[in-house]
Amino acid sequence: MNKDLYLVRHGQTIFNLKRIIQGWSDSPLTQLGCDQAARAGMFLRARGIEPDHAYTSTLHRTEQTIANLWPGLAYERLDGLREWFFGDFEAERVMLMPERPWRDFYRQFGGEGQMQVRERMVATLTDLMRRPDHECVLAVSHGSAIKEFMDHVKGAAADERDRVPGNCSVLHFVFDDTTDTFDFFSAPTSSKTTCRSSLRAAAPLRAPPWAACSSSRS
């Protein structure tokens, strides 16, 4: 049986704007980031896509994103969806990062290696999609972590030098639960709206009131 996974990168954050490495560090969404998340939610709903389960990482920026993407949606927080950990490079300037591919570069500074991140993301998302009644899953994660998962799915067609998905990019994967494998679709289309139309709030958390951006644009 095929199941749908919609994997979304968080919205723009203050660190993104200031070109600061985030990793496991955190910063709140900008107003643009909240607007990006709201538009991503509109994009999904306009195509008749309604998730039966939703997940974020344990970093606040993904919670802010899901709160603005789909207000009131229940979700679960998972460590496995966290960003690549950059060790001593955390909260430093992006200009200090080497060119991709990074491979094991950050391990010497106490961070994660490429395959650690990739295997963590693949294991986490495979486990989610194996769960009962998970036919249409929404997950909010992070740029480099998502890229590692996407490169795993693409296999030989992946280019390690490609950029990470942009803020609030919506990536559509189809999971075959008979083989535990994913196929990649660049974005959801009107012809692929197989998700259930009834929303089931099975996860334990709801977006707290502090997660949403202010409506002020000043």
MOUR-V436091 format. One line per field, one symbol per residue. burial: b if it has 24 or more other C-alpha atoms within 12 Angstrom, else e. Layout:
BEGIN
burial=???
END
This chain:
BEGIN
burial=ebbbbbbbbbbbbebbeeebbbbbbbbbbbbbbbbbbbbbbebbeeeebbbbbbbbbbbbbbbbbbbbbbbebbbbbbbbbbbbbbbebbbeeeeeeeeeebbebbeeeebbbbbbbbbbbbbbbbebbbeeebbbbbbbbbbbbbbbbbbbbeeeeeeeeeebbbbbbbbbbbbeeeeebbbbeebbeeeebbbeeebeeebeebbeeebbbeeeee
END
